[in-house]
Amino acid sequence: MNKEVGHAGISKLEVVGSMHERKRRMADLADAFIALPGGWGTLDELAEILTWKQLELVKAPVGLLNTKDYFHSLVNQMETMVKEGFLYSKNLDELIIANTPEELLIQLRPISV
């Protein structure tokens, strides 16, 4: 709490001892993961959850909200990782990329049988 601002207007605030513990707790509680435009923390959390998904430590879908092409260069880099043999295309294909929140939520919905 000394390093980040705890929002006082939410119904439940969980304080943990480390970033790793924070990410593990989020992973335990999540039905899906969505990365919004952000900075280093966003990039760190996205990379870790994509790695956990690749290793099958989490099963939930991962979405990237590419508002105003914010993540365009990052997606290009991911495509280069596939092209250069550092990432399987199936792992990149699991990342749901959308330009609007509505489009992303539609793609994240489970398919009804």
MODELLER restraints for C-alpha pairs under 7 A, 6 or more apart:
rsr = mdl.restraints
at = mdl.atoms
rsr.add(forms.Gaussian(group=physical.xy_distance, feature=features.Distance(at['CA:16:A'], at['CA:22:A']), mean=5.98, stdev=0.5))
rsr.add(forms.Gaussian(group=physical.xy_distance, feature=features.Distance(at['CA:31:A'], at['CA:60:A']), mean=5.75, stdev=0.5))
rsr.add(forms.Gaussian(group=physical.xy_distance, feature=features.Distance(at['CA:32:A'], at['CA:60:A']), mean=4.97, stdev=0.5))
rsr.add(forms.Gaussian(group=physical.xy_distance, feature=features.Distance(at['CA:32:A'], at['CA:61:A']), mean=5.05, stdev=0.5))
rsr.add(forms.Gaussian(group=physical.xy_distance, feature=features.Distance(at['CA:32:A'], at['CA:62:A']), mean=5.99, stdev=0.5))
rsr.add(forms.Gaussian(group=physical.xy_distance, feature=features.Distance(at['CA:33:A'], at['CA:61:A']), mean=6.29, stdev=0.5))
rsr.add(forms.Gaussian(group=physical.xy_distance, feature=features.Distance(at['CA:33:A'], at['CA:62:A']), mean=4.67, stdev=0.5))
rsr.add(forms.Gaussian(group=physical.xy_distance, feature=features.Distance(at['CA:33:A'], at['CA:63:A']), mean=5.99, stdev=0.5))
rsr.add(forms.Gaussian(group=physical.xy_distance, feature=features.Distance(at['CA:34:A'], at['CA:62:A']), mean=5.87, stdev=0.5))
rsr.add(forms.Gaussian(group=physical.xy_distance, feature=features.Distance(at['CA:34:A'], at['CA:63:A']), mean=4.55, stdev=0.5))
rsr.add(forms.Gaussian(group=physical.xy_distance, feature=features.Distance(at['CA:34:A'], at['CA:64:A']), mean=5.67, stdev=0.5))
rsr.add(forms.Gaussian(group=physical.xy_distance, feature=features.Distance(at['CA:34:A'], at['CA:65:A']), mean=6.97, stdev=0.5))
rsr.add(forms.Gaussian(group=physical.xy_distance, feature=features.Distance(at['CA:35:A'], at['CA:42:A']), mean=6.71, stdev=0.5))
rsr.add(forms.Gaussian(group=physical.xy_distance, feature=features.Distance(at['CA:35:A'], at['CA:46:A']), mean=6.46, stdev=0.5))
rsr.add(forms.Gaussian(group=physical.xy_distance, feature=features.Distance(at['CA:35:A'], at['CA:63:A']), mean=6.25, stdev=0.5))
rsr.add(forms.Gaussian(group=physical.xy_distance, feature=features.Distance(at['CA:35:A'], at['CA:64:A']), mean=4.93, stdev=0.5))
rsr.add(forms.Gaussian(group=physical.xy_distance, feature=features.Distance(at['CA:35:A'], at['CA:65:A']), mean=6.10, stdev=0.5))
rsr.add(forms.Gaussian(group=physical.xy_distance, feature=features.Distance(at['CA:36:A'], at['CA:64:A']), mean=6.53, stdev=0.5))
rsr.add(forms.Gaussian(group=physical.xy_distance, feature=features.Distance(at['CA:36:A'], at['CA:65:A']), mean=5.31, stdev=0.5))
rsr.add(forms.Gaussian(group=physical.xy_distance, feature=features.Distance(at['CA:37:A'], at['CA:70:A']), mean=6.45, stdev=0.5))
rsr.add(forms.Gaussian(group=physical.xy_distance, feature=features.Distance(at['CA:52:A'], at['CA:58:A']), mean=5.88, stdev=0.5))
rsr.add(forms.Gaussian(group=physical.xy_distance, feature=features.Distance(at['CA:53:A'], at['CA:59:A']), mean=6.28, stdev=0.5))
rsr.add(forms.Gaussian(group=physical.xy_distance, feature=features.Distance(at['CA:54:A'], at['CA:91:A']), mean=6.23, stdev=0.5))
rsr.add(forms.Gaussian(group=physical.xy_distance, feature=features.Distance(at['CA:61:A'], at['CA:108:A']), mean=6.80, stdev=0.5))
rsr.add(forms.Gaussian(group=physical.xy_distance, feature=features.Distance(at['CA:62:A'], at['CA:95:A']), mean=5.53, stdev=0.5))
rsr.add(forms.Gaussian(group=physical.xy_distance, feature=features.Distance(at['CA:62:A'], at['CA:96:A']), mean=6.14, stdev=0.5))
rsr.add(forms.Gaussian(group=physical.xy_distance, feature=features.Distance(at['CA:63:A'], at['CA:95:A']), mean=5.84, stdev=0.5))
rsr.add(forms.Gaussian(group=physical.xy_distance, feature=features.Distance(at['CA:63:A'], at['CA:96:A']), mean=4.48, stdev=0.5))
rsr.add(forms.Gaussian(group=physical.xy_distance, feature=features.Distance(at['CA:63:A'], at['CA:97:A']), mean=5.78, stdev=0.5))
rsr.add(forms.Gaussian(group=physical.xy_distance, feature=features.Distance(at['CA:63:A'], at['CA:104:A']), mean=6.87, stdev=0.5))
rsr.add(forms.Gaussian(group=physical.xy_distance, feature=features.Distance(at['CA:64:A'], at['CA:96:A']), mean=6.06, stdev=0.5))
rsr.add(forms.Gaussian(group=physical.xy_distance, feature=features.Distance(at['CA:64:A'], at['CA:97:A']), mean=4.79, stdev=0.5))
rsr.add(forms.Gaussian(group=physical.xy_distance, feature=features.Distance(at['CA:64:A'], at['CA:98:A']), mean=6.40, stdev=0.5))
rsr.add(forms.Gaussian(group=physical.xy_distance, feature=features.Distance(at['CA:65:A'], at['CA:97:A']), mean=6.24, stdev=0.5))
rsr.add(forms.Gaussian(group=physical.xy_distance, feature=features.Distance(at['CA:65:A'], at['CA:98:A']), mean=5.40, stdev=0.5))
rsr.add(forms.Gaussian(group=physical.xy_distance, feature=features.Distance(at['CA:65:A'], at['CA:99:A']), mean=5.81, stdev=0.5))
rsr.add(forms.Gaussian(group=physical.xy_distance, feature=features.Distance(at['CA:65:A'], at['CA:100:A']), mean=6.56, stdev=0.5))
rsr.add(forms.Gaussian(group=physical.xy_distance, feature=features.Distance(at['CA:65:A'], at['CA:101:A']), mean=6.69, stdev=0.5))
rsr.add(forms.Gaussian(group=physical.xy_distance, feature=features.Distance(at['CA:65:A'], at['CA:104:A']), mean=6.83, stdev=0.5))
rsr.add(forms.Gaussian(group=physical.xy_distance, feature=features.Distance(at['CA:66:A'], at['CA:97:A']), mean=6.62, stdev=0.5))
rsr.add(forms.Gaussian(group=physical.xy_distance, feature=features.Distance(at['CA:66:A'], at['CA:98:A']), mean=5.73, stdev=0.5))
rsr.add(forms.Gaussian(group=physical.xy_distance, feature=features.Distance(at['CA:66:A'], at['CA:99:A']), mean=4.71, stdev=0.5))
rsr.add(forms.Gaussian(group=physical.xy_distance, feature=features.Distance(at['CA:67:A'], at['CA:99:A']), mean=4.99, stdev=0.5))
rsr.add(forms.Gaussian(group=physical.xy_distance, feature=features.Distance(at['CA:67:A'], at['CA:100:A']), mean=6.21, stdev=0.5))
rsr.add(forms.Gaussian(group=physical.xy_distance, feature=features.Distance(at['CA:81:A'], at['CA:87:A']), mean=5.42, stdev=0.5))
rsr.add(forms.Gaussian(group=physical.xy_distance, feature=features.Distance(at['CA:82:A'], at['CA:88:A']), mean=5.74, stdev=0.5))
rsr.add(forms.Gaussian(group=physical.xy_distance, feature=features.Distance(at['CA:82:A'], at['CA:89:A']), mean=5.71, stdev=0.5))
rsr.add(forms.Gaussian(group=physical.xy_distance, feature=features.Distance(at['CA:97:A'], at['CA:104:A']), mean=6.99, stdev=0.5))
rsr.add(forms.Gaussian(group=physical.xy_distance, feature=features.Distance(at['CA:98:A'], at['CA:104:A']), mean=5.07, stdev=0.5))
